[in-house]
Amino acid sequence: MLFLNTKMIYIIITITAVSILVHWTSCCESFSNETPLKVPTPRISKRKLLLTTLNAHDESFGDWAKDTRIDVRNLLTQRSIQSFMFLCGQVRDPHSAKWIEDFLAANNLLEYHGTGASFMADVRWDAPLLEMLDQPKDHMIVSAKRRGNGHGGWSKNNPYLKDRFVEFKIDIDPASLTDRILAVREQIGREWVSDLEILGRANQQILDSYFQIAKEEREKLDSDLLTSPALAFERTAANALNNHTAFGATGSPFRGGSFDLLYNLCTQASVHRLLHTLRDMREDAHTEWLRNFYSERVADFFDGDLPYGRADDFIEELLLSSPSIIDSEDGTISLIDPHRLAEQIIETRNDIVLEWIEAMNQVPSDHQDGIRRILLNKRMSAWEQYQSGTSTGSEGFE
């Protein structure tokens, strides 16, 4: 019995010694220069992680999603902000519209009819909205003249009495403005789904109209009634634009203008894609000719504040261009057919229309996975501060 007790004691002592050695070894290694200290893993901000996810989502779209200048989502943001500013004026809230215009540094934004506004240059579609969401609460001091000349309307012809003004403060909540702009953006996105379908149908009728008019012109030319064509094709897109019943009675502001800009940007994106396609197919002569043709006209047809119908003007000028012969440096001779290039642009435009319809259908989910999540976190944080009594007043939850 004593032998067993002694053996058990030896076992306990051995286990204890081993555990002490293991613990002592780990303690020594923690102070050794050979073992690096643990560095805390840097925390990626939720916004940076979100933008990375959205950038990966962009890969499902075409080449236009990688070029902010021809990204339809950038145009959607621009038109949403313009439409919201117009609505602010309609409900007698010009101060919010003025604050947005000053924040974006975009003068006369309501009068601007064009793609690629300055505040959307080289940024993603959500960048201006995220920046607006980051702004603290603000206020504007508005000065208004009191009603009546002189003091309270008395002695209105007295030259010694000066007009008196009253000042009052207008509160600006950028988070609330962002939320309301998102609602407008979703509405316009739904409208653009049907508008793009109209655009696609009008696009498919261009070549049929072109051949029909060309046939009629040849018949008139044979009869010596006409010596030059008056137009290349019927403006079916313009007819759809003027047909208000096609857009419904409850459309958003500037819907007709947005349709024209959508048509214009789709044409520009088609030219870009065709240039890449011709380059990949090693059709250097056609690539150079189309690039020169486009570069010489980009300022008049696609950039800045433009008149209506410039997309059709560009296609018409291309269709009416004469064929040409180009001598390459290697001695080869290439025949340039502008009509073939116009036909390829029209076919490419059909593909882009389908891609843009898909992008517009995903607008609500893009908002839900992106800006609305940040907006919700911002409001929850403000509510928690309010509940704990530590709110600084710079953030609001209303």
C-alpha positions in Angstrom: 0.0 0.0 0.0 2.9 2.3 0.8 4.5 1.4 -2.5 1.4 2.4 -4.5 1.2 5.7 -2.6 4.9 6.5 -3.4 4.3 5.7 -7.1 1.4 8.0 -7.3 3.4 10.7 -5.7 6.2 10.2 -8.3 3.6 10.5 -11.1 2.1 13.7 -9.7 5.6 15.2 -9.2 6.5 14.3 -12.9 3.4 15.8 -14.4 3.9 19.0 -12.3 7.5 19.3 -13.5 6.6 18.9 -17.1 3.8 21.5 -17.0 6.2 23.9 -15.2 8.8 23.4 -17.9 6.4 23.9 -20.7 5.1 27.1 -19.2 8.6 28.3 -18.5 9.6 27.7 -22.1 6.6 29.6 -23.5 7.4 32.5 -21.1 11.0 32.6 -22.2 10.0 32.6 -25.9 7.8 35.5 -25.3 10.8 37.6 -24.4 13.1 36.1 -27.0 14.1 38.3 -30.0 13.6 35.3 -32.3 9.8 35.4 -31.8 8.1 38.5 -33.3 5.6 40.3 -31.2 2.0 40.1 -32.3 1.0 43.2 -34.2 -2.7 44.0 -34.1 -4.4 43.4 -37.4 -5.4 46.7 -39.0 -9.1 47.2 -39.1 -10.5 48.0 -42.5 -13.2 50.6 -42.2 -16.7 49.5 -43.1 -16.9 52.0 -45.9 -13.6 50.8 -47.5 -14.7 47.2 -47.2 -18.1 48.2 -48.8 -16.4 50.0 -51.7 -14.2 47.0 -52.3 -17.3 44.8 -52.5 -19.0 47.2 -54.9 -16.0 47.4 -57.1 -15.9 43.6 -57.4 -19.6 43.8 -58.2 -18.8 46.1 -61.1 -17.0 43.3 -62.9 -20.4 41.8 -63.8 -21.1 44.8 -66.0 -19.4 45.8 -69.3 -16.5 48.1 -70.0 -18.5 51.2 -69.3 -18.6 50.3 -65.6 -14.8 50.9 -65.5 -15.0 54.4 -67.1 -16.7 56.9 -65.0 -17.3 59.2 -67.9 -19.6 56.8 -69.7 -21.0 55.0 -66.6 -24.8 55.3 -66.7 -24.9 55.1 -62.9 -22.9 58.4 -62.8 -25.5 60.0 -65.1 -28.3 58.6 -62.9 -26.7 60.3 -59.8 -26.3 63.6 -61.6 -29.9 63.6 -62.9 -31.2 62.6 -59.4 -29.5 65.5 -57.8 -30.7 67.9 -60.4 -34.3 66.6 -60.1 -34.2 66.8 -56.3 -33.0 70.4 -56.5 -35.9 71.2 -58.8 -38.4 69.5 -56.4 -36.9 71.6 -53.5 -37.9 74.7 -55.4 -41.4 73.3 -56.0 -42.0 72.9 -52.3 -40.6 76.3 -51.4 -37.3 75.0 -50.1 -34.7 76.7 -52.3 -32.3 76.8 -49.4 -31.6 73.1 -49.5 -31.0 73.3 -53.3 -28.6 76.2 -52.8 -26.7 74.3 -50.1 -26.3 71.3 -52.5 -25.2 73.5 -55.3 -22.6 75.2 -53.1 -21.5 71.8 -51.7 -20.9 70.4 -55.2 -19.4 73.6 -56.4 -21.6 73.4 -59.5 -23.1 76.7 -60.5 -26.4 76.8 -62.5 -26.8 73.0 -62.1 -30.5 73.2 -62.8 -29.9 74.8 -66.2 -27.2 72.2 -67.2 -28.2 69.8 -69.9 -25.3 67.5 -70.5 -23.5 64.4 -69.3 -20.3 64.3 -67.2 -21.0 67.1 -64.8 -17.9 68.4 -63.0 -18.7 66.9 -59.6 -19.0 63.4 -61.2 -15.6 63.6 -62.9 -13.3 60.6 -62.1 -15.4 59.4 -59.2 -17.8 56.5 -58.6 -21.5 57.0 -58.8 -21.9 57.1 -55.0 -18.9 59.4 -54.2 -20.9 62.7 -54.0 -23.6 61.1 -51.9 -21.1 59.5 -49.5 -19.4 62.8 -49.1 -22.7 64.6 -48.5 -23.6 61.9 -45.9 -20.3 62.6 -44.0 -21.1 66.3 -43.6 -22.3 67.5 -40.2 -25.5 69.4 -39.7 -25.4 72.9 -41.0 -27.5 76.0 -41.2 -28.0 79.0 -43.5 -28.7 82.5 -42.5 -31.5 83.9 -44.7 -32.2 87.6 -44.9 -35.7 88.7 -45.9 -37.1 92.2 -46.4 -40.0 93.1 -44.2 -43.3 93.7 -45.9 -44.1 97.3 -46.7 -41.9 100.4 -47.3 -40.5 102.3 -44.4 -41.5 101.1 -40.9 -44.4 98.7 -41.0 -45.6 100.3 -44.3 -45.9 103.8 -42.8 -44.3 106.8 -44.5 -43.4 104.9 -47.6 -42.2 108.0 -49.4 -39.9 109.1 -46.5 -36.4 109.1 -47.9 -34.9 108.9 -44.4 -36.5 105.6 -43.5 -34.4 102.7 -44.7 -35.8 99.2 -45.6 -35.5 96.8 -42.7 -34.6 93.1 -43.0 -35.2 90.2 -40.8 -32.8 87.3 -40.5 -33.7 83.7 -39.7 -31.8 80.4 -39.6 -32.5 77.5 -41.9 -31.3 74.1 -40.6 -29.6 71.8 -43.2 -29.4 68.0 -42.5 -27.1 66.4 -45.1 -28.1 62.9 -44.0 -31.7 63.7 -44.6 -30.9 65.2 -48.0 -28.9 62.1 -49.0 -31.8 59.9 -48.0 -34.3 61.9 -50.1 -31.9 62.0 -53.1 -31.7 58.2 -52.9 -35.4 57.9 -53.2 -35.4 60.1 -56.3 -32.6 58.0 -57.7 -34.6 54.8 -57.3 -37.6 56.4 -59.0 -35.6 57.6 -61.9 -33.9 54.2 -62.2 -37.3 52.5 -62.5 -38.3 55.0 -65.2 -35.1 54.4 -67.1 -35.8 50.7 -67.4 -38.9 51.6 -69.6 -37.1 54.5 -71.2 -34.2 52.2 -72.3 -36.7 49.8 -73.8 -38.1 52.7 -75.9 -34.5 53.7 -76.8 -33.7 50.1 -77.9 -36.8 50.0 -80.2 -36.0 53.4 -81.7 -32.4 52.3 -82.2 -33.5 49.2 -84.2 -35.5 51.3 -86.6 -32.6 53.6 -87.6 -31.1 51.4 -90.3 -34.6 50.5 -91.7 -35.4 54.2 -91.9 -32.0 54.9 -93.5 -32.4 52.3 -96.3 -36.0 53.5 -96.9 -35.0 57.1 -97.2 -32.0 56.2 -99.4 -34.3 54.3 -101.7 -36.6 57.2 -102.0 -33.8 59.6 -102.6 -32.5 57.4 -105.4 -35.9 57.4 -107.0 -36.1 61.1 -106.8 -32.6 61.4 -108.2 -33.6 59.4 -111.2 -36.5 61.7 -111.7 -34.2 64.8 -111.4 -36.4 66.0 -108.6 -33.7 66.1 -105.9 -29.9 66.2 -106.1 -28.9 65.6 -102.5 -30.5 63.8 -99.5 -32.2 66.0 -96.9 -31.6 63.6 -94.0 -30.2 60.2 -93.3 -33.0 58.6 -91.2 -36.1 59.5 -89.4 -35.6 60.7 -85.8 -37.6 58.0 -84.1 -36.0 58.7 -80.7 -37.0 62.3 -81.0 -40.5 61.3 -81.8 -40.6 59.1 -78.7 -39.2 62.0 -76.7 -42.0 64.3 -77.8 -44.6 61.6 -77.1 -45.4 62.4 -73.5 -47.8 59.4 -73.3 -44.8 57.1 -73.7 -43.4 58.4 -70.4 -46.6 58.3 -68.4 -48.3 61.2 -66.6 -46.4 60.8 -63.3 -42.8 61.0 -64.4 -40.0 62.6 -62.6 -38.8 66.2 -63.4 -36.6 66.5 -66.5 -37.6 63.0 -67.7 -37.6 64.1 -71.3 -34.2 65.7 -70.9 -32.9 62.7 -69.1 -34.0 60.5 -72.0 -32.1 62.6 -74.4 -28.9 62.5 -72.2 -29.4 58.7 -71.8 -29.5 58.3 -75.6 -26.4 60.5 -76.0 -24.4 58.7 -73.4 -25.3 55.3 -74.8 -24.1 56.4 -78.2 -20.8 57.6 -76.7 -20.3 54.4 -74.8 -21.0 52.5 -78.0 -18.3 54.4 -79.8 -15.8 53.6 -77.0 -16.6 49.9 -77.1 -16.4 49.7 -80.9 -13.0 51.4 -80.8 -11.8 48.8 -78.4 -13.2 46.0 -80.5 -11.6 47.3 -83.7 -8.3 47.6 -81.9 -8.5 44.0 -80.6 -9.4 42.8 -84.1 -6.3 44.6 -85.4 -8.3 46.8 -87.8 -5.9 49.6 -87.4 -7.2 51.7 -90.4 -10.8 51.7 -89.2 -9.7 52.3 -85.6 -7.7 55.4 -86.6 -10.4 56.8 -88.9 -13.2 56.4 -86.3 -11.0 57.7 -83.5 -10.2 60.8 -85.5 -13.9 61.2 -86.5 -15.0 60.9 -82.9 -12.2 63.1 -81.4 -13.0 66.0 -83.8 -16.6 66.0 -82.8 -16.6 64.9 -79.1 -16.7 68.5 -77.9 -19.7 69.4 -80.1 -21.7 66.2 -79.6 -20.9 64.7 -76.2 -19.2 67.2 -73.8 -20.7 70.1 -71.9 -24.1 71.7 -72.1 -25.6 70.5 -75.4 -28.8 70.9 -77.4 -31.2 68.1 -77.8 -30.8 65.3 -80.4 -27.0 65.3 -80.6 -26.8 61.5 -80.6 -28.9 61.3 -83.8 -26.8 64.2 -85.2 -23.6 62.2 -84.7 -25.0 59.0 -86.3 -26.4 61.0 -89.2 -23.1 62.7 -89.9 -21.4 59.4 -89.9 -23.9 57.8 -92.2 -23.6 60.7 -94.7 -19.8 60.6 -94.7 -18.1 59.5 -97.9 -16.0 56.4 -98.1 -12.3 56.9 -98.1 -9.1 55.1 -98.8 -6.2 55.0 -96.3 -2.6 54.0 -97.2 -1.0 52.3 -94.2 2.7 52.5 -93.4 3.2 48.9 -94.4 2.0 49.6 -97.8 -1.5 48.1 -97.5 -4.5 50.0 -98.7 -7.7 50.0 -96.7 -11.2 51.1 -97.7 -13.1 52.9 -94.9 -16.9 52.4 -95.0 -18.5 54.9 -92.6 -21.9 53.2 -93.2 -20.4 49.9 -91.8 -19.0 51.7 -88.8 -22.4 53.4 -88.1 -24.1 50.0 -88.4 -21.6 48.6 -85.8 -22.3 51.4 -83.4 -26.0 50.9 -83.7 -25.6 47.1 -83.0 -23.3 47.9 -80.1 -25.8 50.3 -78.7 -28.4 47.5 -78.6 -26.1 45.5 -76.4 -25.4 48.4 -74.1 -29.1 49.1 -73.7 -29.6 45.6 -72.4 -26.7 46.0 -69.9 -28.0 49.3 -68.7 -31.5 47.9 -68.1 -29.9 45.3 -65.8 -27.9 48.0 -64.0 -31.1 50.0 -63.5 -32.9 47.0 -62.1 -30.1 46.7 -59.5 -30.3 50.3 -58.3 -32.4 49.5 -55.1 -30.1 46.7 -54.1 -27.0 48.8 -54.7 -28.5 51.4 -52.3 -29.5 48.8 -49.8 -26.0 47.2 -49.7 -24.2 50.5 -49.8 -25.3 54.0 -48.8 -28.4 53.0 -47.0 -26.5 50.7 -44.7 -24.1 53.6 -43.8 -27.0 55.9 -43.4 -28.7 53.5 -41.0 -25.5 53.1 -38.9 -25.2 56.8 -38.8 -28.7 57.3 -37.5 -28.4 54.4 -35.0 -25.2 56.0 -33.6 -26.9 59.4 -33.3 -29.8 57.7 -31.5 -27.5 56.0 -29.1 -25.8 59.2 -28.3 -29.1 60.9 -27.8 -30.3 58.2 -25.4 -27.1 58.4 -23.4 -27.2 62.2 -23.3 -23.9 62.6 -25.0 -25.2 64.0 -28.3 -23.2 67.0 -29.5 -26.0 68.3 -31.8 -23.9 67.8 -34.9 -25.6 64.6 -35.8 -29.3 63.9 -36.0 -31.6 60.9 -36.1 -34.7 62.6 -37.4 
